[in-house]
Amino acid sequence: MFIRLVSFTYMLYLVLPIALILVGSFGETWVNALLPEGHTLAWYQELWDDRSFTRAFVTSLIVGGAACVINTLLCVPLAYSLVHGAKQKNRFATRLLTLLPVAVPTITLGFGYILVFNTDAMPWLGSTPLLIAAHVVLTLPYLTQALVTDLRHQRLDRLEEAAATLGARPLERFFGIIVPNLRYSLLSGLVMVAALSIGEFQLSNLIVGFQNRTYPVVLLQAFYGATGFACAATVILLLLATVASLTSTLASKKA
């Protein structure tokens, strides 16, 4: 009974704010009350017509897509070296570097980027490439860990040894055995990377420029205006997160 009560309280705590945002996106007015008054679809139409939101949405998709591509190129060989190729000392150093962005507070990274890339030598603060690089740093540990776990679970080293006895070279073993067997965990991890990148706010808000603001940054500014409009914009972000979570779950099951 106690466990059920705790579970119900947790679910209520988790679902209630989301439900209120969903209801508020269809409300006409919402001032100092638990529920909005009236019903309307005007907020979604206004959101569609707002160029700042559409531009921010496209920017978030570009940054998230670029982060996925760069993470793929970095994380697959990195995870392979962590499991098979690296020596013990190098393996510890590599793991420390990959996990460091998770341990370091995001605001610390943001202030570090401001100090380094707001100089005459590197005046890149506010640029899209810097924003993409920052998202890669933040999301790389998650994809790397997913691939490392899958590599250890599948015990692909046995298949590599068998291929080596048949004369397969290291690159042939890597692209013929490792990469194909990691496709589902790679897909699952990339969906997670995209979801984290699209929803990331704290670091983006510190280093982003006005012309390339991401969706969460513009979303925060919307809450200073009409509440219904802000709720509608939040629902779009929730839909993206839900689709990403379902896709990642399906890919994980196949893996």
Salt bridges, closest charged atoms under 4 A:
ASP157 OD1 - ARG155 NE 3.50
GLU160 OE1 - HIS84 NE2 3.92
GLU160 OE2 - ARG173 NE 3.99
GLU200 OE1 - HIS135 NE2 3.78
